Structure formats: C-alpha cells, structure tokens
C-alpha cells in the first residue's frame, strides 16, 4: 500500500485572518508502505480567488513571487490534479504534520462557496488529510511536539530548496515518518534535540524570572510609603497574588498618568477582567463617558490623588474576591 506525505502552503500576513486564508501551493510525496522508496511526487502553485496579491510576509515565508501565482491555476484545478494522482495509487489518506492544513483547506472551500463555485475537488482533498504528528512523536517515545524543519534537520534531512516550500516540507515529513518506523535509527537524535530545547527553555525561563524580579524591585522602590506598607503586609502574609496585583495596578496607573496632561482631573475605570488582569483605563474627566454597566465590575474613581487611586483600586478588587470566598463558605456550611 502506498503512502502519501503532503504539505499545503496558504496565504498569510496583512489582514488575512484564519477564516480568510487560501491555498497557495501543494506538495505531495508518494512512497511505498515503508516510507522509503519514492514512487512519485507532485508540486503545484495555486492562484487565490479572494486575496490574489501576495503579502510581503507571504512572499518572504514561501519564496513565491507574484508572477508565479498570477500564472497558476485555481485551487479547484490543482486539487483535481492532486486527487487524480492519489487515485492512481489507490491512496485515501494524505499524511500531514499538525492540524492547520485542514483549517486552511476548509477556509479555501468557504471562499469558493461564497462565490458559488464548485468545491468538490477541494473538499475531497480536505477529507483525505490525516494528522500524524502525535502518532509519530509517540513512536519516538515522547509527547513533545517539534516542527518539521527542526525535527527533520535533526534526522539529517538535507532539503533540496528551502523550508516552507510545500514539496520540501512534504519530503521532510517523509524523512521523519520513515525514521519513526525505525525508531532505533532516530530516537537518540530526537532525544538530543528535545534535551537541547529543554535547556534553552530553562535558560529563557531563568532570564524571564530575573527580569521580572528586577522590574518588581524597581516598582516597589517607586511606591509611596502607604503603598509600600500595603505591599510588605501582603508579602508577609504570603499573598503572592495580591502583591502581584498591587504591582500591576501601580505600574498601569503610573503609566497612565504619564500619558495624560499634568494636573488634570483623572477618571480611573476598573473593568470586569480585572479579577485576572489589572484591567484599568485612565482618562481625563472632561472626556469621560460612562460605559455600559455590563462592562464595569468596580466603581470608577475621580481624583488627582494617585496613591489613593492605586490603593482603593486594589482594595475594590480584593474586597470583591473576599466576598465571593465568604459566600462560597456559607453555601458549604
């Protein structure tokens, strides 16, 4: 039984969101059932029907040019050609890495439906797509996911071209899949790559921790005497969440003050998401318009006293949280 490894590239960048992307190219590699011997390959570019002009990001990522795309056939024609090749080898599954290919193809179908164009060849291709990412990684004995470029490179794959070319990525997937069928030939290299990534992750986390500590220290040093007393009491009680919230509020209100005219009457608005984030907005009082009740969970403040604004904004959040805890305790008893 023949296997088919595939990669699909889609439009991106600019204002092209997930529900607007369109197929840009298809790469297929057909092999025997051991994923070793290549029986056939297929590559073709596609002319989008909704956003036919390539964005700068898309050109840079895929290496495609506008002239190539302008000279290409549409997705209906290219998918029909690809399906004919799959039928020739009796293939009903197209093996891909990750779940984005289905998302992009489904979006392409939607773009054709809006123009009342025939979608049957594109839908047939979409229905055959099968994500083998987790299954392959489990053969290597891990649930960690590595992208095609890094994983295939670790397995000594040398691309004939650049990654993010649909055919090159399909060939890289074939390399990965074939090694997963013989994990003894690839596990050691995969583990080495995972360990390397783990070490990089640890270093990044340590750098982030140090940067956070430095930022926290700078904010605490800039606090007023009353704010500092409140912060120290929170730390002493082990209330890390409260201490972090006070720091966020201090930083946001300080930043807000810098953006507004000095000496003006300021309104501070505390929004509903503030239980998880210090969502607060500062505006000049003359420009203030009361938002809908559904948007505000705590009262707004009208002062020029920055310290009072910070402390009472903090207290309004913590009192609400404490009240909720008390209500839950009463319900339990």
Secondary structure as the mmCIF struct_conf table of DSSP 4:
data_model
#
loop_
_struct_conf.conf_type_id
_struct_conf.id
_struct_conf.beg_label_comp_id
_struct_conf.beg_label_asym_id
_struct_conf.beg_label_seq_id
_struct_conf.end_label_comp_id
_struct_conf.end_label_asym_id
_struct_conf.end_label_seq_id
STRN STRN1 UNK A 3 UNK A 10
BEND BEND1 UNK A 13 UNK A 13
TURN_TY1_P TURN_TY1_P1 UNK A 14 UNK A 15
TURN_TY1_P TURN_TY1_P2 UNK A 18 UNK A 20
STRN STRN2 UNK A 23 UNK A 31
TURN_TY1_P TURN_TY1_P3 UNK A 33 UNK A 34
BEND BEND2 UNK A 35 UNK A 35
BEND BEND3 UNK A 37 UNK A 37
STRN STRN3 UNK A 38 UNK A 45
STRN STRN4 UNK A 46 UNK A 46
BEND BEND4 UNK A 49 UNK A 50
BEND BEND5 UNK A 53 UNK A 53
HELX_LH_PP_P HELX_LH_PP_P1 UNK A 54 UNK A 55
HELX_RH_AL_P HELX_RH_AL_P1 UNK A 56 UNK A 62
HELX_RH_AL_P HELX_RH_AL_P2 UNK A 66 UNK A 70
TURN_TY1_P TURN_TY1_P4 UNK A 71 UNK A 71
BEND BEND6 UNK A 72 UNK A 72
STRN STRN5 UNK A 73 UNK A 73
HELX_RH_AL_P HELX_RH_AL_P3 UNK A 75 UNK A 88
TURN_TY1_P TURN_TY1_P5 UNK A 89 UNK A 90
STRN STRN6 UNK A 94 UNK A 96
BEND BEND7 UNK A 97 UNK A 99
HELX_RH_AL_P HELX_RH_AL_P4 UNK A 100 UNK A 114
TURN_TY1_P TURN_TY1_P6 UNK A 115 UNK A 116
HELX_RH_AL_P HELX_RH_AL_P5 UNK A 120 UNK A 128
STRN STRN7 UNK A 129 UNK A 131
HELX_RH_AL_P HELX_RH_AL_P6 UNK A 133 UNK A 139
TURN_TY1_P TURN_TY1_P7 UNK A 140 UNK A 141
HELX_RH_AL_P HELX_RH_AL_P7 UNK A 148 UNK A 154
TURN_TY1_P TURN_TY1_P8 UNK A 155 UNK A 156
BEND BEND8 UNK A 160 UNK A 161
TURN_TY1_P TURN_TY1_P9 UNK A 163 UNK A 164
BEND BEND9 UNK A 165 UNK A 165
HELX_RH_AL_P HELX_RH_AL_P8 UNK A 166 UNK A 181
TURN_TY1_P TURN_TY1_P10 UNK A 182 UNK A 182
HELX_RH_3T_P HELX_RH_3T_P1 UNK A 183 UNK A 185
TURN_TY1_P TURN_TY1_P11 UNK A 186 UNK A 186
HELX_RH_AL_P HELX_RH_AL_P9 UNK A 187 UNK A 222
BEND BEND10 UNK A 223 UNK A 223
HELX_RH_AL_P HELX_RH_AL_P10 UNK A 225 UNK A 236
TURN_TY1_P TURN_TY1_P12 UNK A 237 UNK A 238
HELX_RH_AL_P HELX_RH_AL_P11 UNK A 240 UNK A 259
BEND BEND11 UNK A 260 UNK A 260
TURN_TY1_P TURN_TY1_P13 UNK A 262 UNK A 263
STRN STRN8 UNK A 266 UNK A 270
STRN STRN9 UNK A 271 UNK A 271
HELX_RH_3T_P HELX_RH_3T_P2 UNK A 272 UNK A 275
TURN_TY1_P TURN_TY1_P14 UNK A 276 UNK A 276
BEND BEND12 UNK A 277 UNK A 277
STRN STRN10 UNK A 280 UNK A 284
HELX_RH_3T_P HELX_RH_3T_P3 UNK A 285 UNK A 287
HELX_LH_PP_P HELX_LH_PP_P2 UNK A 290 UNK A 292
HELX_RH_3T_P HELX_RH_3T_P4 UNK A 293 UNK A 295
STRN STRN11 UNK A 296 UNK A 296
BEND BEND13 UNK A 297 UNK A 298
STRN STRN12 UNK A 301 UNK A 303
BEND BEND14 UNK A 304 UNK A 304
HELX_RH_AL_P HELX_RH_AL_P12 UNK A 306 UNK A 332
#
